Amino acid sequence: MQGVTAKLFLKPDPKPKFFKPHPILHALRGAREQELDHLETMGVTEKVCYSKWAAPIGLVVKPDNSIRVCGDYQVTVNSGEGFV
């Protein structure tokens, strides 16, 4: 999205949290890797070796049987911890 600016208001000294990934069906693992590689090729994401902050991802199967990778922020942002 271009031309849009967002501003986050954090509480002072938020503590990093790392959440392990959700289990993914074996049948979707190849599609997940393919989609993550595609997002990296497009410059949307980048691989990292380590991060203090991490939210699990979820996969949504679209009508054309491709998948959409979504962040599961229920345990992070939407929990209200760390945000004003």
N, C-alpha and C positions, 0 to 999 in steps of 0.2 A: 504494500500500500504506500503510495507516494503522497507527499503533501500533508501528512498527518503527524502531529507531534503528541506523544504521550508523556505524562509525568507521573512517577510513582512516589508516594509519600511513605517512607519507611520509618518504623520506630527506631530510636537510637540504639546502636549496637545490636542489630539482629544476629542471632546465632545461626550459622549455616546448618542445613539439614540435607541429608542424602537418603533417598528412599530407594530400596531395591526394586528392580523391574517386576512387573506382574508376570505371572506365568502366561505363556502364549502357546496356543495350539500348535502342535508339530506341523500340521498341514499349512499353517500361515507363516512359518519361520522364513522360508525362501522368499515369499512375497514381501515380508517385512524388510529383509536385507536389501532386496531389489529397490524398494521404495526409499529406504534410507540412503542408498547409494545414489539414486536419482536426485533426491533433495540435496545431497552434497555436491553433485555435479552442477546443479543449478545455482549453487551458492547460497541456498537457504539455510543449510546447516553445515557444521564442520565437526570432524572427529576430534575428540580430546582423549588424552590418556587418563586424566584425573580431574575431578571437580568436587569442590566442597558442597555445592548446591546441585541437587538433581531431583527431578520429579519423574515418576513412572510414566510410560506411554501406553496408550490404548490403540487398538486397531479397529477401524470401522470398515466393513466390507460394503463397497458402493454397488449400485444396481448393475454396473457393467463388470462386476466381480474383481475390479481393482481394489486396492485398499487405500485408506487415508490414515496417516499417522497423526494421532492427537495426544497432547499432553494431558495427563490426569492431575489436575490442580486441586482436586478435592482435599488432598492431604497437605497441600502447601499453601498457595495463595488464598483459596477459598476457605481455609480453616481459620483465617483471621490472624494467625500468628505472624508477627513481624511487620504488620501493616497498621497504619493509623486508622 
